[in-house]
Amino acid sequence: MRSTAHAFTENAKRAVEDPQLKRAMGHVRKGFIEKRAKARARLPEFEALRDAGREIKDHTLAHLDFYLEHYEKTLTAAGGRLHWCATAEEARAAILEICRQAGARTVTKGKSMIGEEIAINDHLEANGITPVETDLGEYIIQLRREPPSHIIAPAVHLTKDLVEADFRAHHKQLPEGRSLSEPAELVAEARQVLRQRYLEAEVGITGANFLVAETGSSVIVTNEGNGDLTQCLPKVHIVVASIEKLVPTLEDLNVLLRVLARSATGQEMSTYTTLSTGPRRPGDPDGPEAYHVVLLDNGRSAMIGSEFHEALRCIRCGACMNHCPVYHAIGGHAYGWVYPGPIGSVLNPGLIGIEEAHHLPNASTFCGRCESVCPMRIPLPRMMRHWREKEFERHLTPASVRTGLTLWAALARRPRLYQALTRIGSALLGRLGKRGRFESLPLAGGWTRFRDMPAPEGPTFQSLWAEQRGTPGGTSGGKR
Amino acid sequence: MTDDRPSVGLFVTCLVDLFRPSVGFAAVELLEQAGCRVEVPRAQTCCGQPAYNSGDRADTKAIAEQVIAAFEPYDYVVAPSGSCGAMIKDHYPALFADDPALGPRAQALGDKTHELISFLTDVRGLEAVAVTWPGGATYHDSCSGLRELGVKAQPRRLLESVAGLELKEMADSEVCCGFGGTFCVKYPEISNSMVEQKADTIEASGADLLLAGDLGCLLNMAGKLKRRGSGVQVRHVAEVLAGKRDLPAIGESRGS
């Protein structure tokens, strides 16, 4: 997708003023958080599982070359075919080629963030192939021609009445007077419309939550069962996944599955957990004739060993954004590229460049709630700070900010001068702010546009302390 | 006569120094009541977070080195702020982790640095204060204190001992107020949306007094509450624990 991350400030301004978005985000703020908290409380070993999961991912990343090669062997032995793709362009080309060879006119798709990352739908459409999203949320945003606003709940920015209006506008073949006010009715209608498409499609594309090196399997977790129909009904199944999805063994997979759904939706397990290992074997009742895995790097291997290495532990549960007050305020679209929320603020600069995505790691209060819920314990605030350091080192920080910082830091390193100046400044402001606060202040518009500025009490602590206790550095308690 | 009280170097914090010295004096009183000898090194300005959080490591290190030198002589370093406390305690050692000379000094300083309220309870064993403060109060958990230093139960335990004070928990007391240092002026619309949400939950708690342990958050929330015309008063928790009832609340003046 085309990035608007550089326009983050404008995106965010529009978002906070959107009353419909505010209503929709209210559900994120409550629902996801309560459900995760309950799931965590029900599982005494949850914290231990987080540690175990982190270790599995750390181990895999440390030996990623080994596991990737092993995965290729087991996958090939199972009859699958691996396509190594260094860039999004290579991945798009590989997928298009497979679709062409299958003579595909319609392609069904399960939810895939890598699919978004490489903008596969646009590419297929441009080449005369119709992609049909089968995940309900993805289907809705495909109708609206919008990107997802959340990595597991792509249409979370929408309210039910908007979806109803979209369905009425797009499903003209259905009776006008039908009732669509209940969520179950919307789901049923989407199912009805999509059923035919599953049967028409020559190729099904899914993502993968995990790839298992031991067996060559791809794993998807879904709640709608759409992924299973997408990968079983067409002749050809294409998995698009990125290199960090790998885990060594089925045992390891088990540990990660136990934290994934709990962190994401508060479920113990997703409704469907489906492992695919190669194409249909003789005697299998169903399954595709061909099974391809398009494995994408797209900048990830450059993160290995860098300050951002640990971000590759991410299992895409969405807990960081579900708990992020900035995400709650602006929704996912404002971030301007595929991955929203705290993980996006760390990943996107690595994938599309810090020049384009420089706002994202800055738009955080470092409140730390994301790290506290991340099942893989990714130190997200620390990594956002690292991006700010890169930005500063490369002189991408605005000149006015740099100058202000340099002046302030020079002052902060000279305590005597600092105290002389603050003494004058706070006394002056204290006198001017007789009401105890200012409704406007020069140079503080960012603050006073929305809030009053409490006035200083008067003299600084340091000046009062020096008066009361005598000498600088004076001791309390008097007698020695 | 020798003084065998432990020495505490008070890290005043730049915001307390500038905006609300009374919080510093309340901290001194509480520390003295807890049997400490308090000193205020003159060679302190700020902990360096504005530079650190702007990606300016060189200036951060220069400021941190100055703080390390100024506070090394004391048995403890105490700050009336979880944010500045965590900066010295956790982030200074990380900043100098690869520095053979400053690394161990930063670690040693970090090890003896504490946020005020948790120092009083966890290190000095304070269980109650002998003050009266009638009314209903709600406590906001400032992010750094909560998540980096584990400050959560300590202020509530001490507040429960205040005669006449009733604690009324707000919903989402652990959610950030939107201050975030320079964040609040770099992204004012987002910050405003966050503090609006916070003000809603504060008002819904039914408390007439909002408390927290970090002045940055308090200035933000007080500024928003005042702009909304709310009657909720806003104070640093140390003011209440030290019984500073004569002091006007944040953003108010005598007689307002």
Interface residues (C-beta under 8 A of the other chain):
Chain A: T9 A12 K13 V16 E17 P325 V326 H328 A329 I330 N362 A363 S364 T365 F366 C367 G368 R369 E371 S372 R385 W387 R388 E389 K390 E391 F392 E393 T397 V401 L405 T406 W408 A409 L411 A412 R413 P415 R416 Y418 Q419 T422 G425 S426 G433 K434 R435 G436 R437 E439 A444 G446 W447 R449 F450 R451 D452 M453 P454 A455 P456 E457 G458 P459 T460 F461 Q462 L464 W465 A466 R469 P472 G473 G474 T475 S476 G477 K479 R480
Chain B: M1 D3 R5 V12 V16 D17 L18 F19 R20 P21 S22 G24 F25 V28 L31 E32 R37 V38 E39 V40 P41 R42 A43 Q44 T45 C46 G48 P50 A51 Y52 N53 S54 G55 D56 R57 D59 A62 I63 Q66 C143 S144 R147 E148 E174 V175 C176 G178 F179 G180 G181 F183 C184 V185 K186 Y187 P188 E189 I190 S191 N192 S193 M194 V195 Q197 L219 N220 A222 G223 K224 K226 R227 P248 I250 G251 E252 S253 S256
